[in-house]
Amino acid sequence: MRLAKSTLSGLDPSVACFGYDRSAQGIGIVHFGIGAFHRAHQAWYTDAAMNAGERNWMITGVSLRSGDVADQLNPQDGLYTLSECSAAGCKSRVIGSVANVLVASREPDAVVAALAAPGTHIASFTITEKGYCRAADGSLDMAQASEGSIYRLLAQGLRQRSDAGLPGLTLLSCDNLAENGQQLDRLMREYLAQQDPALLDWYAEYCACPQTMIDRIVPATTEQDRSAVASANGLTDLGAVMTEPFSQWVIEDRFAGPRPHWEIYGANLVSDVAPFETAKLRMLNGAHSLLAYCGLQHGYTYVHEAIADPHLRTLVDQLMLQEAAPTIAAAAEQNLAAYAASLIKRFANPALNHRLIQIAMDGSQKIPQRWLETLAANRVLGRDCPAILSGLSAWLTHISGVNGPVDDPLADHFAKLWEKASRADFAEALFGNRGLLGGDWNLDEAERASIAA
Ligand code: CS2
């Protein structure tokens, strides 16, 4: 039997379950990119809020293109099991905060209607780095943005709200971008300036894009995970999500309207997210990418295997403590050495089976904020970054296709380049002046040579 409203009474009593009346709750949030990460993070905090008595924060999930999550969750009335796993075992809970899932490519009007509904206060996003449709110089790539992106749907939803005299929305980016809120705000303004300039003043006055730092390791769910959840639950769950016990959410307290009191359930509402976000991107995500490319090169499959390799462990320590940490202006409550130690423990979690290949995807979108900003900051201090250069070298190898098909928006570009370029030319094309990754990374000759070696 499949998990759903009507079968919940058959749920094994050892599995925790939301305790609120879902049918009495309105939708308050429209979330774009309802993959495993959102279901393990924001939807979980929001479930806790409604469980404690807050009302009308149900989530309408939106997938931009694929119907997979809609097929998993809609027949289950939006219900799914979240399992927090460690060496000690898994602790599971059925989460009730997702009401339904819309597929924007099939039903754009329903998405716009959800954004324009009076009860909606927040539109949030986990659409990954590439979902923001940025050109290499960081500006909005209008061609990409016009093809089924968030911008068109948001512009239409906001236009309807403004015409109806409704309040604006908080646009909450929960992706691993540096200054995610500011970037979304800037890109949204660029879109409106071209497509609906008359809405810009209203947008500026009534909408807000707070910055966030989001953190929870969420491997893609496997068939094996689904079978384990089915035998623990006594019900099949095609939407099951596995994660670690740890979770962190730092949010800039600057909302356009009401929000759940996520801070009561563990989120941290602050005035300045930057030090937390920079530490997370440069240390956690930086180390993750290093483990991914160097770990694959060493023949490993999972993060916990790679971090157990003494050579890779040394590289990760070097990246986090000697290269990234000195570039971060830590907040008073941050201890970067303790943070690095806690990250090592999380990477070593043997129950997660977090695949290196999952982290290796979309390197062109991730590497600037994870590694190149650290490199640039160290250059100002006159310091080298040997661990990052090793990572870049392993990435260059990865995008030659040795680990299987390259999953990256620039994959076609890379394939064409490899046809005529040596590693040295490739390093030049990527990291020379105004190279493929954009920005002014401009690595020097010795650095490029070390990457190409
Ligand atoms: C990972 C992240 O896949 C990746 O690139 O580095 O998804 C990472 O697991 C999360 O940011 C952890 O919060």
Boltz pocket constraint, residues with backbone or C-beta under 6 A from the ligand:
constraints:
  - pocket:
      binder: B
      contacts: [[A, 176], [A, 214], [A, 215], [A, 216], [A, 217], [A, 218], [A, 284], [A, 285], [A, 288], [A, 289], [A, 358], [A, 359], [A, 360], [A, 361], [A, 366]]
      max_distance: 6.0
